[in-house]
């Protein structure tokens, strides 16, 4: 499967899933309105910004609706996969219509930062989020987080038979049992973490083992992994935790057979992924763009994430998730940092070398 096919499949899959959760999204917008009921939202026009959105629509739609109501600023949203948007921004250069880029993972933002394309974020905005979850240079701010988990079908594999280390994904005993989505940018931070811990050569052998174990269970995205594991087509896979919670919210608890668990504490596969936002230097609406970033990490914005169907972890303004999931401060992930995750180029190169992209 070539990269264009992977990206097209992911777009179709996400579009279909968005239609299925339309009713839940409506509830999210209602919630956003309730949260803002006492905020004195403005109905007057106060300009507009263009958002290049690589995040899931569930998260973005609620934030945008609330921001527009609060400020009167219109947000024109253009959604696509984050790596596609990053490539477009580089191609468009100073002529890009984008004011803000919002991504699922930090490497894309670090890639744009390395190209000198991001403007400094206001210090008051950066101060709302722990420094470990934002750009060390102050060029983008962390908005929410997810964590990698093993999703498995207990009728096909017992929890005590699952890998406890990410390296075990390549163990031949899991041949035919592992689901894998090589085109997902969510997996790139795990690849980078493995490279940092075990070296490039070992990481390449590991990816080749994963490819062999996955066999015909190479899927276009994490949504497909979650669905296929749940229906018993494959025993287990690696996704971010929110895919399972969203699936349960969509299908109902009684219709979800799959379960989730974690790699061993501090294992290189136990990775926190940070979703963040940055402002393009080329933006002609800098003040409005700064307001949007400030809103995203404000108590209002973070409460929307905390109560939304995105099931992501809020990481700003001291807000905690309201969802019934493992509290963020109880997670025991790898110690890999934002700078160590870098721009994802090493992970992409290795995935290509292994024939997975």
Secondary structure as UniProt FT lines:
FT   HELIX           3..20
FT   HELIX           22..35
FT   TURN            36..40
FT   STRAND          48..53
FT   HELIX           57..71
FT   STRAND          74..79
FT   HELIX           82..92
FT   HELIX           93..95
FT   STRAND          100..102
FT   HELIX           106..114
FT   TURN            115..116
FT   STRAND          118..119
FT   HELIX           123..126
FT   TURN            127..128
FT   HELIX           131..133
FT   TURN            136..137
FT   STRAND          141..152
FT   TURN            154..156
FT   HELIX           159..161
FT   HELIX           166..170
FT   HELIX           172..174
FT   TURN            175..177
FT   STRAND          178..180
FT   TURN            182..183
FT   HELIX           185..187
FT   HELIX           188..198
FT   HELIX           200..214
FT   TURN            215..216
FT   HELIX           222..230
FT   TURN            231..232
FT   STRAND          236..240
FT   HELIX           241..251
FT   HELIX           253..255
FT   STRAND          259..261
FT   TURN            265..266
FT   TURN            268..269
FT   STRAND          272..280
FT   TURN            281..282
FT   HELIX           286..297
FT   HELIX           299..307
FT   TURN            309..310
FT   STRAND          313..314
FT   TURN            317..318
FT   HELIX           328..330
FT   HELIX           338..341
FT   TURN            342..343
FT   HELIX           345..353
FT   TURN            354..355
//
